Amino acid sequence: MAVFATAVGALPAGAADLPAADGTLDASFGSHIGSGTFADPNHNFVTSTALDGDGNLLVGGRFGGLNGIASPKVARLSPQGVVDQSFGANVNSGGMNGQPGQVRPLADGGVIVTGQLQQWGSTPVDYLARLNHDGTFDSGFSSAQLRSGRPFNNVTYSVAQQSDGAIIVGGSFTKAGVASGGLARLSPTGAPDTVYASNIGAGPTGMSFPSVDDIAVLPDGSALVGGRFTAFSGVPAGAFAKVSAQGQIDSTFATRLGSGFDGEVTVVRPLSNGKIAVGGDFTTFNGSPAPHFAILDSDGTLDAATMSTVGAGFNGTVETIAELPDGSLLVGGDATSYDGITSGRLAHLSPAGVLDHTFSANAGTNFNDTVASVTVQSINDIYVGGFFSNYGKSAAPRLAEITGNTVEFPKLPTAVGTVGKHMSLAIAATNAKGYPLTYTATGLPQGLTIDPSGGTISGVPATAGTAQVSITATDPNGESATAPLDWVANEPTTAPSPDRTQPPTHNPRAKSGLLADTGSEFSPAPVVAAVALLAAGVLLGFTHRKHIGKA
């Protein structure tokens, strides 16, 4: 059976087009995690990560807590990695007997936990438990199961919620109140749906220890399911199937799958472009090569164009897939190479299936053990859980955050100054994570300096001419961005002396004591009044002409 692998974080179509992740470890998140998960140092791990409705990170696995704070097997962290001690205390007070699989937030703020769960304190939970938002045990949910005859008779692996609040549960069970093989539907309060169970019937069959390992609910309430089976509800389906919102197998979809996958499917991920990413311990799909990873069209047929790029694919089991806002994918598991190229246990692929070599290079040797879960909050907040202790040469005990480049400059216009005149020019890079930035500059004209903490360039240009300046902003994690700034320093403008050898020219519009009207509101000679940059919070350069007035 697969480890309780999970992946979340696909963003909806139309999400902002942001730079791709570059695979840099977020040291600030790591500082809050500290020693990471604790328990038996040889057997603790994270199998599940997910974001709740408040943007906090839910973590599940085999551990006693995080960073020395007790929160056994289920924990909640802020986006920055700070452990929620109150939530942990409530989890710890009940006591979970058994190892959790997936930990998922519910629409009402609760938390659902699958796994090899037997009891919560002294209350039987029969492989599925619900927590309230504060981490306390929801005994009412378990009571609904008890009233229904303690439905699950074996391990639950996966869970997803339909839009009406109903909860779809997958696993290796054959009973959910009534016979319901591997897939069941519960009301929001925990009561089994007997009609759904009847439609599912035998569910997954045909492999040893048949099971549903992962579930993805679609907008219409239907579900894509993957696991260990060669048939589902009596219909041939190689480890992958689609069922309606009421639990009926989609036989048309099954026909298009053909023989399906030749091994276990551990993760199913619908993508924003309508396609479906699938990972697991398989090598073919309907007779075509699909080494542990495949992209299918929405109708269940193989995306031949993308699969031609996948080539030799991954050399080990894929446990988790997450989509980034630009449509690219993070794929994690046991594999260490993709299409024959070293990729580490977490690879970044373009939407067309091309490996991102920059990501792999920044990741160094990548994670040193299995990646079980990836959750994407944004391009700059990617949470990874698993069995690892290091990421490259840096400590990353079972839980880590990696980022894209959080520092960016807007396009900087040409800056203009005047020799001998003091000037001040404000430059600001954007930083999605809000960390302080340190600024440096190379190529500044003589007489000018940059403020390291604020980014303001100031001083008095000493010589006229042009220069190309490089401005760099760096955050505490070492993330940086560099932008070019073209610089022009003009000679000061000098008004010509009047020619007193010629008689004065009569100007009927001239008035005593005032300058002659030139017919224009501004003098033709430019005088720099201010230079600043204004783009994405940065003042833009402009040249103001000296006003000489009208009669």
Sequence and secondary structure as in RCSB ss.txt:
>XXXX:A:sequence
MAVFATAVGALPAGAADLPAADGTLDASFGSHIGSGTFADPNHNFVTSTALDGDGNLLVGGRFGGLNGIASPKVA
RLSPQGVVDQSFGANVNSGGMNGQPGQVRPLADGGVIVTGQLQQWGSTPVDYLARLNHDGTFDSGFSSAQLRSGR
PFNNVTYSVAQQSDGAIIVGGSFTKAGVASGGLARLSPTGAPDTVYASNIGAGPTGMSFPSVDDIAVLPDGSALV
GGRFTAFSGVPAGAFAKVSAQGQIDSTFATRLGSGFDGEVTVVRPLSNGKIAVGGDFTTFNGSPAPHFAILDSDG
TLDAATMSTVGAGFNGTVETIAELPDGSLLVGGDATSYDGITSGRLAHLSPAGVLDHTFSANAGTNFNDTVASVT
VQSINDIYVGGFFSNYGKSAAPRLAEITGNTVEFPKLPTAVGTVGKHMSLAIAATNAKGYPLTYTATGLPQGLTI
DPSGGTISGVPATAGTAQVSITATDPNGESATAPLDWVANEPTTAPSPDRTQPPTHNPRAKSGLLADTGSEFSPA
PVVAAVALLAAGVLLGFTHRKHIGKA
>XXXX:A:secstr
   S EEE    TT      EEEEE HHHHHHHTT EESSTTT EEEEEEE TTS EEEEEE SEETTEE  SEE
EE TT  B HHHHHHHHHH EES EEEEEE TTS EEEEES  EETTEE TTEEEE TTS B HHHHHHHHHTT 
 B S EEEEEE TTS EEEEES SBBSSB  SEEEE TTS B HHHHHHHTT EESSSS EEEEEEE TTS EEE
EEE SEETTEE SSEEEE TTS B HHHHHHHTT BSSEEEEEEE TTS EEEEEE SEETTEE SSEEEE TTS
 B HHHHHHHTT BSS EEEEEE TTS EEEEES  EETTEE  SEEEE TTS B HHHHHHTTT BSS EEEEE
EEETTEEEEEES SEETTEE  SEEEEEE  EE      EEEETTS EEE    EETT    EEEEES  TTEEE
 TTT  EEE   S EEEEEEEEEE TTS EEEEEEEEEEE         TTS     TT  TTS    SSSEEEE
E       BTTTTB     EEE    
